[in-house]
Every structure is written in structure tokens, then in C-alpha cells.
Amino acid sequence: MRHLFAGWGFQAGALPQSFESCWSQAAQALASADTAGCRWTFALLSSRSQTPAASALQDWARQRLTQIDWESFADSAIAHIATPSHSPRLQQRFSTGSVAEALALHAGAALAHSRLLVLRTVSADRRATLAIAGPPLPTSLIPGVLP
């Protein structure tokens, strides 16, 4: 079974449509891969886990996926994780360039060869971000790469 790790960054005012917007973009990026039978871990910051937005994320997720493992990590857990995306504001606040990418990488670190499969996507309302990590996709599933 394929295991994927979704790192979620979000503002306190994020709504279900914020998460749906990110998810739709990520699904397009993974369109060539079969993710139906995947086991998902959703990762978020502990400092956000008791917010109304975290409840909105959990409610939204229950409608989309049947089984999700939830992990929350201290802000310090993602400090100094190198990410392809870079926000000076986030670098100053969290010591990483992207909360979503750092969370996805950190959650997937226990899985050998885990890497970012979907870089940070930003919701249409700019209230949420999502990045996905996991083992590399087989080359036959990557668009433009011949098997």
C-alpha cells in the first residue's frame, strides 16, 4: 500500500473551501497516479490543531477520504527543513520556507526515500496551503517520462 503525507498550513480563518481548493490543485498534479488505495497522513502544526480552522479541515477531510492518520508537530519540529518554496515571512516565523512542504517532509521522514511529490499549493482565498510527500512515483506514472 502506498503511503502519502499531506502537510497542511493554514490561517485561523481557513474554511472548508480553502482546503478543497488546495486538494483540487494537488489532485491535478497527481492525476497520473492512482491514489485511490493510498494510506494518507495529514500533518499540521500543534499550534493550529485546536483552532476552528483545524476542525474545518477535519470535517472536510472526513467527507473526502475514508481513513486518515492525523499527526501534529510542534513549530520547532519543522525549523530548518529546507523546502523548494520560500516565503521570507515564514522563514522568519518558522525558520523554514514553507510550512506545508516542511510538514509533508517531516511526516514522511520515517519512510525511506520519501520526497515532495506536490509542491506547495495555495488555496484560491490564500488561507490554506498543501504539499504532498511520499515515495517517488514509478516513472511510468510521471507525465513526459517514458517507462
C-alpha positions in Angstrom: 0.0 0.0 0.0 1.3 3.4 -1.0 1.6 5.9 1.9 1.3 9.7 1.2 1.8 12.6 3.6 -0.1 15.8 3.3 1.3 18.8 5.0 -1.3 21.5 5.7 -0.6 25.1 6.5 -3.5 27.4 7.2 -4.6 30.6 8.7 -7.1 30.7 11.6 -9.8 31.8 9.2 -9.4 28.9 6.7 -12.7 27.4 5.6 -13.7 24.0 4.0 -13.5 25.6 0.6 -9.9 26.7 1.4 -8.9 23.1 1.9 -10.9 21.9 -1.1 -9.1 24.4 -3.3 -5.7 23.1 -2.3 -6.9 19.5 -2.6 -8.2 20.0 -6.1 -4.9 21.5 -7.3 -2.9 18.7 -5.7 -5.2 16.1 -7.3 -4.5 17.6 -10.7 -0.8 17.4 -10.0 -1.2 13.7 -9.0 -3.7 12.9 -11.8 -1.5 10.3 -13.5 -1.0 8.4 -10.2 -3.6 6.1 -8.7 -4.1 7.5 -5.2 -7.4 5.7 -4.5 -5.9 2.9 -2.4 -3.3 5.1 -0.6 -3.0 5.5 3.1 -2.9 9.2 4.0 -1.3 11.0 6.9 -2.4 14.6 7.3 0.1 16.7 9.2 -0.4 20.1 10.8 1.2 22.3 13.4 0.2 21.6 17.0 -0.3 25.3 17.5 -3.1 25.1 14.9 -4.6 21.8 16.0 -7.2 23.3 18.4 -8.4 26.1 16.1 -11.7 26.4 14.3 -9.8 26.0 11.0 -8.4 22.7 12.2 -11.9 21.5 12.9 -13.0 22.7 9.4 -10.1 20.7 7.9 -11.1 17.6 9.8 -14.7 17.9 8.9 -13.8 18.5 5.2 -11.3 15.6 5.2 -13.9 13.1 6.6 -16.1 13.9 3.6 -13.3 13.3 1.1 -11.3 10.3 2.5 -12.4 7.2 4.5 -9.2 6.8 6.6 -6.7 9.4 7.5 -3.9 9.3 10.1 -3.5 12.7 11.8 -0.2 14.0 13.1 0.5 17.3 14.7 4.0 18.6 15.2 5.5 21.4 17.3 6.6 24.5 15.3 10.2 23.7 16.3 9.9 20.3 14.5 9.9 21.9 11.1 12.5 24.6 11.8 15.5 24.4 9.4 13.8 21.9 7.0 14.9 23.0 3.5 11.9 23.5 1.2 11.7 24.3 -2.5 9.2 27.1 -1.9 10.4 30.1 0.1 8.5 32.8 1.9 10.6 35.4 3.8 7.7 35.8 6.3 7.5 32.1 7.0 11.3 31.8 7.1 11.4 34.5 9.9 8.4 33.0 11.8 9.0 29.2 11.5 12.7 29.0 10.2 11.5 27.2 7.1 10.4 28.5 3.7 7.0 26.6 3.6 5.1 25.2 6.5 3.1 22.8 4.2 6.2 21.4 2.5 8.2 21.1 5.8 5.3 19.3 7.4 4.9 16.9 4.5 8.6 16.2 4.5 8.8 15.8 8.3 5.8 13.5 8.4 7.2 11.3 5.6 10.8 11.3 7.0 10.3 7.8 8.6 9.5 6.4 5.2 12.7 5.7 3.2 13.1 7.7 0.0 10.2 10.0 0.8 10.3 13.2 -1.2 7.9 16.0 -2.2 5.5 14.9 -4.9 3.4 18.1 -4.9 5.0 21.4 -4.1 3.1 23.9 -2.0 -0.3 24.7 -3.5 -2.2 27.8 -2.2 -5.9 28.0 -1.9 -7.8 30.5 -4.0 -8.6 32.5 -0.9 -4.9 32.3 0.2 -5.9 30.9 3.6 -4.5 27.4 3.3 -1.5 25.6 1.7 -0.9 21.9 1.0 2.1 19.9 -0.1 2.3 16.1 -0.5 5.3 13.9 0.1 5.8 10.2 -0.4 7.9 7.6 -2.2 8.8 8.5 -5.7 6.2 7.7 -8.3 7.1 5.0 -10.8 8.5 6.6 -13.9 5.6 5.1 -15.9 3.3 7.4 -14.0 5.2 10.6 -14.4 3.9 12.6 -17.4 6.6 13.1 -20.1 8.8 10.2 -18.8 8.9 7.0 -20.8 8.8 3.7 -18.9 
